[in-house]
Structure formats: structure tokens, C-alpha cells
Amino acid sequence: MAVQKKLTEANLTVGFVAKRSGVKVSTLHFYENKGLIRSWRNSGNQRRFKPDVLRRVAVIKAAQAMGITLEEIKQTLATLPEQRTPTQKDWSALSKQWQAQLDE
């Protein structure tokens, strides 16, 4: 229940996101620096993430596992309306596009 409450709030800490997504804090900082994910700063100047960042990180990890570069991932995610987090339907289309690219 406490985890569910945290996921519905728009103020996930970088440590929580790292633990939940299975990546290091430094990886999240790297992804943010590359423009793959976004955070905001609270009044104490600490990074905070919206819950949808967990799905975005999962998509990034899956794409990397397929051999897609971070730059290609960034370009593809930028095509989504308002740079939203990919839905299941989006992921299906993205992965098919990337698979065709890899097959070439």
C-alpha cells in the first residue's frame, strides 16, 4: 500500500526510481543529462520524478537490450506527442520499427 501511494505521487526520489527500475542513480542522472527522462527540483533542490518515468526507463532498457543506441531511443521518444511516456501500443510500434532497423 505504501509503495502504491508513492507511485501515485508526482514526487518520486531518484533513489526510489533507481531501486524500482533496477538502474543505478548515476544511470538516471546520465539519462536525464541526455534528455531521455525529465525531473524537477523541489524546494530543497532535490530531484523528483513523476511515476511515468518508471515506464520510460523500462522502455529505454528494453531498447538498449535490442541494440538500439541512446541517440536513436531519444529521437524515437521525441516523436511521441508532447514527449509522453510510451504506452503499450507505442512500445509495440516502436519495437517493431527498431526490429526492422536491426534486421537491415
Order of alpha helices (4+ residues) and beta strands (2+ residues): alpha-beta-alpha-alpha-beta-beta-alpha-alpha-alpha
